[in-house]
């Protein structure tokens, strides 16, 4: 009789221990996965930031070469901005392809006005931007020699890799990366309908 009671108590104890283990597992599994996916999300965003920084540097390096040929089927002599964006996309591992190309921004700055990008309306109809520094000539087209080109990935929304619906997966961080350099040598029109092509002879301008 005593042995039967002891055996019954032992089985109850094992069932209780199993129940405790399940309850403890349920309590820790949610914060455990939240921690794991939080670490993965931070690593993912650091990776994206590095990819974008490298992509805009590649685009900026290409921008200052004044390539007159074609890139990915684009006529760079008339559509240099489109070529620059294509270079950035090709170096972004697909993160900036398709509709995400909207996050790529190309701007040009006169050397005497680095706090304000050149607007197309400032050069329409043969207009020019008057230099405020005698060391530089007036600006007559966007990617003129001595202008500064800036290639930027602006406000790319990076989301958390949350495994639970409604938990952090609606929150995003905006990532930004910028590279800039001074344009040297002859320029080509950033937009053929607005900016004139460089002369075939004569001094750089």
C-alpha positions as CSV (number, residue, x, y, z in Angstrom):
1,X,0.0,0.0,0.0
2,X,2.8,2.4,0.9
3,X,4.6,1.5,-2.4
4,X,1.5,2.3,-4.4
5,X,1.1,5.7,-2.8
6,X,4.7,6.5,-3.3
7,X,4.4,5.6,-7.0
8,X,1.3,7.7,-7.4
9,X,3.1,10.7,-5.8
10,X,6.1,10.3,-8.0
11,X,3.9,10.4,-11.2
12,X,2.1,13.5,-9.9
13,X,5.5,15.1,-9.2
14,X,6.7,14.4,-12.8
15,X,3.5,15.8,-14.3
16,X,3.9,18.9,-12.2
17,X,7.5,19.3,-13.3
18,X,6.5,18.9,-16.9
19,X,3.8,21.5,-16.4
20,X,6.3,23.9,-14.8
21,X,8.7,23.4,-17.7
22,X,6.0,24.3,-20.3
23,X,5.0,27.4,-18.4
24,X,8.6,28.5,-18.0
25,X,9.2,27.9,-21.7
26,X,6.1,29.9,-22.7
27,X,7.3,32.8,-20.4
28,X,10.8,33.0,-21.9
29,X,10.2,32.2,-25.6
30,X,8.7,35.5,-26.5
31,X,11.4,37.8,-25.0
32,X,14.1,35.3,-26.3
33,X,12.9,35.6,-29.9
34,X,12.4,39.3,-29.5
35,X,16.1,39.6,-28.4
36,X,17.3,37.4,-31.3
37,X,15.4,39.2,-34.0
38,X,16.3,42.6,-32.4
39,X,20.0,41.7,-32.8
40,X,19.4,40.5,-36.4
41,X,17.6,43.7,-37.2
42,X,20.4,45.9,-35.9
43,X,22.9,43.9,-37.9
44,X,20.7,44.1,-41.0
45,X,20.5,47.9,-40.7
46,X,24.3,48.2,-40.2
47,X,24.7,46.1,-43.3
48,X,22.3,48.3,-45.3
49,X,24.1,51.4,-44.2
50,X,27.4,50.0,-45.4
51,X,25.9,48.9,-48.7
52,X,24.4,52.4,-49.3
53,X,27.6,54.2,-48.4
54,X,29.5,52.1,-50.9
55,X,26.9,52.5,-53.6
56,X,26.8,56.3,-53.4
57,X,30.6,56.4,-53.4
58,X,30.6,54.4,-56.6
59,X,28.0,56.7,-58.1
60,X,30.0,59.8,-57.2
61,X,33.2,58.3,-58.6
62,X,31.4,57.6,-61.9
63,X,29.8,61.1,-61.9
64,X,33.2,62.9,-62.0
65,X,34.5,60.9,-65.0
66,X,32.1,62.7,-67.5
67,X,31.4,59.5,-69.3
68,X,30.1,60.2,-72.8
69,X,29.1,56.6,-73.6
70,X,26.2,54.5,-72.5
71,X,25.5,52.7,-69.2
72,X,22.9,50.0,-69.0
73,X,21.5,51.2,-72.3
74,X,21.2,54.8,-71.1
75,X,22.8,57.6,-73.2
76,X,24.9,59.3,-70.6
77,X,25.7,62.3,-72.8
78,X,22.1,63.4,-72.4
79,X,21.0,61.6,-69.2
80,X,23.9,61.7,-66.9
81,X,21.8,61.7,-63.7
82,X,20.0,58.5,-64.9
83,X,23.4,56.9,-65.5
84,X,24.6,57.9,-62.0
85,X,21.5,56.4,-60.5
86,X,22.0,53.2,-62.4
87,X,25.6,52.9,-61.1
88,X,24.2,53.3,-57.5
89,X,21.6,50.7,-58.2
90,X,24.1,48.2,-59.6
91,X,26.2,48.6,-56.4
92,X,23.3,48.3,-53.9
93,X,22.6,44.5,-54.2
94,X,19.1,45.1,-55.4
95,X,17.9,47.1,-52.4
96,X,17.4,50.2,-54.6
97,X,16.0,48.6,-57.7
98,X,12.5,49.2,-59.0
99,X,10.4,51.8,-57.1
100,X,13.2,52.1,-54.5
101,X,15.2,54.1,-57.0
102,X,13.1,57.1,-55.7
103,X,15.5,57.2,-52.7
104,X,18.5,58.0,-54.9
105,X,19.0,61.8,-55.3
106,X,21.7,63.6,-57.4
107,X,22.3,67.3,-56.8
108,X,24.9,69.8,-58.1
109,X,26.2,72.8,-56.2
110,X,28.1,75.8,-57.4
111,X,31.5,76.1,-55.7
112,X,30.5,79.5,-54.4
113,X,27.1,78.3,-53.1
114,X,27.5,75.0,-51.3
115,X,24.5,75.3,-49.1
116,X,21.9,75.3,-51.9
117,X,21.6,72.9,-54.8
118,X,21.1,74.1,-58.3
119,X,17.5,74.0,-59.4
120,X,16.7,73.3,-63.1
121,X,14.6,76.5,-63.2
122,X,17.7,78.6,-62.5
123,X,19.3,77.4,-65.8
124,X,16.2,77.2,-68.1
125,X,16.1,79.3,-71.2
126,X,19.9,79.9,-71.2
127,X,19.9,81.5,-67.8
128,X,23.0,81.3,-65.6
129,X,23.9,81.7,-61.9
130,X,26.1,84.6,-61.3
131,X,29.3,83.8,-59.4
132,X,29.8,85.6,-56.1
133,X,33.5,84.6,-56.1
134,X,35.9,86.0,-58.7
135,X,37.8,82.7,-58.6
136,X,34.9,80.9,-60.4
137,X,32.9,81.6,-63.5
138,X,29.2,81.9,-63.8
139,X,27.3,78.6,-63.8
140,X,25.5,77.8,-67.0
141,X,24.8,74.1,-66.6
142,X,24.5,71.8,-63.6
143,X,27.6,69.6,-63.9
144,X,29.9,72.3,-65.0
145,X,33.6,72.1,-64.1
146,X,34.3,73.0,-60.4
147,X,30.7,72.4,-59.4
148,X,30.2,69.8,-56.6
149,X,28.2,66.7,-57.3
150,X,26.4,65.0,-54.4
151,X,25.0,61.5,-54.7
152,X,22.6,60.5,-51.9
153,X,20.4,57.7,-50.7
154,X,17.8,59.7,-48.8
155,X,15.4,58.4,-46.1
156,X,15.4,54.7,-47.1
157,X,12.9,53.0,-44.8
158,X,14.5,50.0,-43.0
159,X,12.0,47.9,-41.0
160,X,12.6,45.7,-38.0
161,X,12.8,41.9,-38.7
162,X,10.1,41.2,-36.1
163,X,8.7,37.7,-36.2
164,X,5.4,38.6,-34.5
165,X,2.6,40.4,-36.4
166,X,2.1,43.9,-35.1
167,X,5.2,43.8,-33.0
168,X,7.8,46.4,-34.2
169,X,7.3,45.4,-37.8
170,X,5.4,48.6,-38.5
171,X,8.3,50.8,-37.2
172,X,11.0,51.9,-39.6
173,X,14.3,53.7,-39.4
174,X,15.3,56.1,-42.2
175,X,18.8,55.4,-43.5
176,X,20.9,58.0,-45.3
177,X,24.2,57.9,-47.1
178,X,25.9,60.7,-49.1
179,X,29.1,61.1,-51.2
180,X,30.3,64.2,-52.9
181,X,33.2,65.4,-55.0
182,X,34.3,68.2,-57.2
183,X,33.7,67.9,-61.0
184,X,36.9,68.3,-63.1
185,X,37.4,68.6,-66.8
186,X,34.7,68.9,-69.5
187,X,31.2,68.3,-68.4
188,X,28.3,66.7,-70.2
189,X,24.7,67.8,-69.8
190,X,22.9,66.4,-66.8
191,X,19.7,66.9,-68.8
192,X,19.9,67.5,-72.5
193,X,16.7,69.5,-72.6
194,X,18.0,72.0,-70.1
195,X,21.8,72.1,-70.1
196,X,24.0,72.7,-73.2
197,X,26.7,70.2,-74.3
198,X,30.3,71.3,-73.8
199,X,32.1,72.9,-76.8
200,X,34.2,70.7,-79.0
201,X,37.2,73.1,-78.7
202,X,38.2,75.9,-76.4
203,X,39.1,76.3,-72.8
204,X,37.1,74.4,-70.1
205,X,34.3,76.3,-68.6
